[in-house]
Amino acid sequence: MAVTLCVPPRADELCAPVRFLVRQDSVVMELTARHRITSVEWDARERAVAMVVEITDPQTARPVDVRIDVVNPGTARADPRTRTIGSVVRDGREYEVVGTYLGVVADEN
């Protein structure tokens, strides 16, 4: 499973795997535009969804905002940019983890 919410890294591009803990059912986070989500699992010790994202060098890829949601299976997608990342079992119940590209991070002037 490899999912990108914006643009996949180039074939020869070096990527650093980063493990993010998603502690809420909906989180907005900043990633590099070129990224690849390679795994998602429930971390019972941390009580959070653990997501491994391979990110490219921030010097060569613009930052983008994405939203990660933990939802019930089959929940309707309001945004056509929403993609399924994977599923987890939390407290004996299955949930889907979905991500939505929100856009390029705005410059602050």
Residue pairs with C-beta under 8 A, 6 or more apart in sequence:
1 38
1 39
1 85
1 86
2 8
2 36
2 37
2 38
3 36
3 37
3 83
3 84
3 85
3 86
3 99
4 34
4 35
4 36
4 37
5 31
5 35
5 37
5 64
5 66
5 81
5 83
5 99
5 100
5 101
6 31
6 33
6 34
6 35
6 64
6 66
6 101
7 33
7 34
8 34
8 35
8 36
9 15
9 34
9 35
9 36
9 54
9 56
10 34
13 34
13 56
14 56
14 57
15 35
15 36
15 54
15 55
15 56
16 54
16 55
17 38
17 52
17 53
17 54
18 52
18 53
18 54
18 55
19 50
19 51
19 52
20 29
20 50
20 51
20 52
20 53
21 43
21 46
21 48
21 49
21 50
21 51
22 48
22 49
22 50
22 51
22 68
22 70
22 97
23 46
23 47
23 48
25 69
25 70
25 71
26 67
26 68
26 69
26 70
27 67
27 68
28 65
28 66
28 67
28 68
28 102
29 65
29 66
29 67
29 68
30 63
30 64
30 65
30 66
30 105
31 53
31 55
31 63
31 64
31 66
32 55
32 56
32 57
32 58
32 61
32 62
32 63
32 64
33 61
33 62
33 63
33 64
33 104
34 55
34 56
34 61
35 53
35 54
35 55
35 56
35 61
36 53
36 54
37 51
37 52
37 53
37 54
37 85
37 99
38 52
38 53
38 54
39 50
39 51
39 52
39 86
40 49
40 50
40 51
40 52
40 85
40 86
40 87
40 88
40 97
41 49
41 50
41 86
41 88
42 48
42 49
42 50
42 88
42 89
42 90
43 49
43 50
49 68
49 70
49 88
49 90
49 97
51 68
51 85
51 97
55 61
62 104
62 105
63 104
63 105
64 101
64 102
64 103
64 104
64 105
65 102
65 103
65 104
65 105
66 99
66 100
66 101
66 102
67 99
67 100
67 102
68 85
68 97
68 98
68 99
69 82
69 97
69 98
69 99
69 100
70 88
70 90
70 95
70 96
70 97
71 95
71 96
71 97
71 98
72 95
72 96
73 87
73 94
73 95
73 96
74 96
75 96
75 98
77 98
79 100
81 100
81 101
82 98
82 99
82 100
83 98
83 99
83 100
84 96
84 97
84 98
85 97
85 98
85 99
86 96
86 97
87 94
87 95
87 96
87 97
88 94
88 95
88 97
89 95
